[in-house]
């Protein structure tokens, strides 16, 4: 029987009455080779594989001597898993035919940096564990995972959020298709290092969940992490009064977090489920059942790798400056809006260098050209184009030479995006004498026009090539 969920509107103040509890798990890929071998971290293969492997997986007992309920659930599906193997980014470890190499030191250093940035306490010794996963996403039937640190925290607008655990672990394989009892995975992504950051269930409402994810993401981007679609994923764990915990997986877009949480709260209020579940975040902002919620029974030690003492490693760690700290400096130095400063830092723009090279363009205008104008072109003209820094500098060079105004720079960027020919002579600033003569001509031909009307005529003819304030002052002087 199909159950249709109608969304119940819950006011922000009502989440407390519902005893709403939520926490996040963020999974961020690191910029390095794979975690337990030397294969490169390639995550976007689309060509034909060099080898096809087929396997079936079964649940095994964890450290507690019991088989995990989620693993047993997956085993009962009795699926066949097809794996696509590539010679340039896979090795025998990826198909569980050789033991793991030593732990990737670069990835470990990045994970330790991240832990320290969250003020977490590094564990004295790190021990690699195996986490039983038999949904096919790991050829071996388990994922290697390492507890790095405990008891970190972040500050949010609604108070501190604790971060009880930070893990370093292997990325799973990428699911390509499902056909009956056969599931195909691509192995390019398998083994890529990632950090898993889990928060305490102290998030107070849907918008607070989004804010918490944004803050954690900002800290992560100060370190050597991968960027782009699919390199970071968010899971939400939530519950309300008289309801078991639900884990919702698969958030890629932060904007969808509040909407899906609101849907899930509505679902819990109407369905009143009895057992905890893992659910999938759907594109239509609903959720669907994946499997029972796993427990501790799926963990057991990795016997092929030794423990590593962390004290000698911590002494070598150099902490990067956080994006928030860098943007605050930029904001104060050049009197920029906070969001502009933050985006410039995130895009890794050497802003101070640009202000020195183009001194006739104000710092605020430089920031607007790089950050705001591409967004305006997309909104106004549906121009979707990723400008390179060289293209921005082409616009800045002309703006610097001819004191271009916003309209002229907008036209220039539009032509760059459309791959149209650019004639620098078309962007020369109109001379003061030329503008003065034009204003006198308009006044003589139409003496009854108001200063605003005259200004409109002049701006239409010389859009982007004149300073509006200077021209308006001249109009009032001549009229």
N, C-alpha and C positions, 0 to 999 in steps of 0.2 A: 504494500500500500504506500502510495506517495504522500508525503506530508508537506504541505505548503506553509512556509514560514512567512508571516506578515511582520514587518519590522515594528517593534514597539519603541516609541520614542522615550528615551530615558534622559532626564535632565542631569547636568553635571553634578548637582548637589545630591542626586539620588544614588549615585554610584556608591557612596559611603553607606547609605541605608541598605543597599543590596549586599554589603560586605564584599564588594568587588576587590579582587586581588589579582595582580598581574605582574609578570616578570618577562624579561626578554632574553633570548639567546641570539647573539650575533656571530656569524661565521664569516671571517674575512680572509681571503687568499693573500699570501705573502709573495713578494717579488723575489723569487729565488728558484733554484732548481728543485727537483722533487725531494721529499722529506727523508727517504731512506735509500736513495740511489742517486746517480749522477745525471739522470735523464732530464732534459730541459722541460720547463713548465709550459707546455703548449696546450691551449684550451679551446681552440677553435678549428680543429681539423674538419674538413668537409670532403676530402678526396677519398677514393676507394681504399679500404684497409689493406695492409700487407698480409694479414693473417686473420682467420676467423676461428674462434674457440667456442665450444658449447659445454655447458656445465649444469649440474643440478646441485643445490645446496641443502644441507640439513643442519638443524639446531644441535648445539652441543652444550653441555653443562658449564656454567660459569664458576667463579671462585667459590660461591656458596654451595656448589654441588647441585644446583637446580637449573632447569632449562627456563629461559626467559619466556614470558607469555607472548610478547610481540614476535619473538623468533619462531615460536611454535605456530603462531597464526600464519606467518609467511610460509612456513614449511608445508602447511596443509593445502596451500594453493597448488603445490606440486608443479611449479613452473620450470621451463627450460630457459636458461640464460645464454644469450648469444653475445660474444664480446668481439669488438672490432679493434684489432691490434695494429699499431703503426711502428715501423722500425726506427723512425727518427725521434720518437718521444716515449717509447715503451721498451721494457726489458723483461727478463725472466721473472724478476720480482713481481711485476704487475700481474703475472698469471700464476703466481704462487709456486714457481718452480725453482727458486733459490732463496736463501735467507736474506734478511735486510742488511744493507750496508750500515755504517755508522750514521748517527743522527746528523742531519744537515746543520752545521754550526752557524751558518749565516741566518737561517730561519730561527734557530734557537735564540740567537742574539736579538733579533727583531722581536720575538715573543717576550723576552725578558725586558726589553725597552718598553713595550706596551704595558706590561704588568707594572713596571715602576711608574709610568705616567699615570696609572690609575691608583697610585699609592698602595699597591697590593704587596703583601709579604711573600717573597719568593720562598718556595719550599727548599729545605736544605739539600735534599737529594731528589732527582727526578727519575722516575721509573716508567718505562714504556709499558702500557697495558693494551690488551686486546679487547675490543668491544664487539660482541657478536652482532652481526648485521647480515641477514640472509634474504634481503629483498632483491639481491642481485647486484646492488651498487658496489659491492666489493667482491672481487673474484675469489678471494680466500675465505669468504664467509665472516670476516671480521675486519674492523678498522683499528689501526694503531693510534692510540691517544695518550697524551702525557699531561698530567697535572703540573702546571708551571707555578701558579701562585694562588693565594687565598686572601680574602678580606680586603679587597680594594673598595673604592667608592668614587662617585661623581657628584657634582652639585647641579641641581636643577632648580627651576623657578618654584618648585613645590617641596624643596628640601633635598636632603642627601638620599641617594640611592646606593645601597651596598652592592658590591660585586663579589659574591662569595668565592667564585672559582674562575680561573683563566686556564684554558687548555691549549696545547699545541697538538695538532693532529693531521691525519691524511685527508685530503679531499676525496670524495667518492667519484665513481664513474658517472658519466652523463647518460641518462636514459634517452634513447632515440625513438623507439617505437614499441608498441605492444600489439601482438597478433595472436589472439587466442591464448594458448598457454605458453607462448614464446615471447620473451622480452629481450630487446636488443639494447646493449649498452656500448658506448664508445669509450675507449680506455685512455684517450689523450689527457683527460683531466685527472685521472686516478693518481693519487700520491702527491699531488701538489700540496705544499704546506699551507695550513690555515690556522688561525687562532679562533677559539670559541670562547666568547665572553658571556657569562651568565649573570643576570642581575637577581637580586632578592625580589620577592613578590610585594614590592613597595610602590608600584606605579598606581596612581590614584584614579585615572580615567583615560579614555581613548586618546585625547590630545596630549596628555602627559606621556603616554607610551611613545608617540611620535617624537616628542621633544627629547626623550631619553635616548632614543635611537640616533637622533641627529647629533647629540652631544658626544656619544660614544664614537660615531663615525668621524666626527671632527678630530678627535684624539688619534684615531687609527691613521688618518691621512697624514699625520705628522711623521709617520714612520715609512719603511719600505714595504708598502702594500700594493697589490695590483689595483688598477682603476678600470672602471668600465662596467657595462652590464654583465651581471652574473658573477662578479668577483666578490660581492658581499650579499649575504642573505640574512633575513631576520625571522626568527620564530617567536611566537607569543604564547606564553603559558598563562592561562587565566581561569578563574573560578568565581562563582557568586554563592550566596547563602544557599545551603542545602543542595549544592551541585558539586560533582567531582571536577578535578582539574582537566582542562582541555589544552592540548598543545597544537597550535596552528602553525603549519610550516609553509614556507614558500613565498614570503613577502620579498619582492624586489623593489617595489616602489613605496617609499615612505608615506606618500599621500594616502595610500590604501589602508594603512594600519588602523586609523581611527574608524573608518567605515566598516572594515571587516570585524573589528572588535564589537562595534555596535550591533552588527548582525548577529554575532555569536551570543552576545548577552540576550538578545531577543529570543534566539533559538533555545537557550537554556531555560529561560522563563516559561516557554511554551511546552517544550518537550520533556523537561525535567529528567534528563538521563541519569542512570545509576552508576555507570562505570566510567573511569577516565579513558580518554581516547586521544589518538593522534589524528588530526584533521588537516586537510589540504586547503590552502587559500585559493579560491577559484578566481578567474578573471572577472566574473560578474559580481565580485565582492561578497560571495557567500562562502561557505565551507562545506567540505564533504569528508566522509569517514575514510581513513587510510588503514588504521590498525589499532589494537589496544595499546595503551601507554606502556612503554618498556620500564623495567626496574633495574635494580642493582645486580640481578642474577646474570646479566649478560657480560660482566667484566671478569677478566682473568689475566695473569701476568704474561708478558712477552718474554719467553725464555731465551731468545737468541740475542738479546741486547743487555749490556750491563747498566747498572745505575750510574748516574753522573752527578757529581757534587757541584752545586751551583755557586758556592762562595767564591772560588777563583774567577768564575765567569762574571759575577756581578761587579767585581773591581774594575773590569775592562769596559763596562757599559758606559757609553756617552749618551746622555739623553738629548733628543732633538728639541728644538723650541716648538711649542705647540702653535698650531694655526691661530688659535685665539689670541695668543700673546703677540705673534707676528702682526696680525691684523690690527690689534690695538695700537701698536707702534706706528703702523702705516696711517691709521685713522688720525692719530694725534699729530704726526709729522706734517701731513698734507691736508688736514682738515677735511677728510673724506667721510661720507656716510658709512656707518658700520658694515652694512651689507656689501657696499662696493669694495671696501678694504678686504673683507673676508673672501670675496670671490676672486679678487686679484691674487691673494695668497694661495688659494686653492688651485688656481690656474698656473701657479708658479711663474708669475710675471715679475720680472725685475723692474719694478715700477720706478724706483729711484733713478735708475739708469735712463729710463724713458724721459723723465722730467728734465734731466740734464741735457739730453740730446735734442729735445724739442722745447726750448725755454719760452717760446712765444705762445705755446699752448698751455693753458692753465692745468695744473694737476687734476682738478675736478673734471675738466673736459676730457683729458686723456682717459681717465677712468670710465667716463660715460661712453666714450667711443668704443672701448674694448669690452665693456660689460653690458651696458644698457642698450646701445644702438642695435646690436644683432637681435636682441629680444624684440625691440620695437619693429624692426623690419619683418620679423616673423609674424608678429601680431597684426600689423597693418597691411602687409602685402603678401603674407604667406611665403616669405623668402626664407627657406630653410638651408642654411649654409654654414659650414664650420670654417670661419676665417682663421688663417694662419697668422702667426706673429708678424711675418714679413709683409702680409697684406695690410695688417693694421698699421705697420710702420710706413707703408706707402701712403696711406691716408694721413697719418700724422706728419709726414714730411711736407705734403702739400698744405696742410693746415698751418704748419709752422711758417712756411714761406709766404703764404698769402693771407694769414689771419682769418682762415675760413670760419664761418658760423655753422651752426648745427645743420641747417638745411643742406648746405653744400657738402658737408661730410657725409650726411645720410645718402645724398645722391651718389657720391663717390663710392661708398660701400655697396650700394645697390648695383652699380655698374661692375664692381669687382665680382660680386656674387653671381651676376649674370654673364660673366666672362666677356663684357663689352669693352671696346677700345676706349682708352682714357686719354683725353687731350689736356695736358696740364694748363694750357693757355685759357681753357674755359673756366678755370677756377681762380684766375687772378682777381685780387681784391679791386673793386672799383675805386678810382681816385676821388679824393675829397672834392676836387674841382668839378669832376664829371657829375657827382651827386648834387653839388650846389647848383649847377646849370639845369639839371633835370627838375629839381624842386622849383626853381624860378620859372621854368617853362610851364609847369603844372599850375602854379599860382596865377600866372598871367592868363592862361587859357580858361581857368575855372576859379575865379577869385572867391567864390562862395563856399568852396570846399573847406571842411574842418581839418584840423591837423591830423586827426586819425584817418580821415579819408585819403589825404595826401600820402600819409605813411603807408596805407594799404597799396596804393598804386606803385610807390617806390619799391616796396618790399617784393611785390610781384615781379618786377623787372630785374631786381638785383638780389633775389633771394639767396642767402648764404654768402654773399660777397660784401656785405656791409655790416657795420655794428649798429643794431637797431636803436640803442640809446643815443648814440652820437647823431644819428640821422634825425631822430625825433627832436632832439635839442636844436638842430639846425633848422628844421621846419618852423619851430616856434619862433626862432630868431628872425627868419626871413619873411614870415607871413605878416 
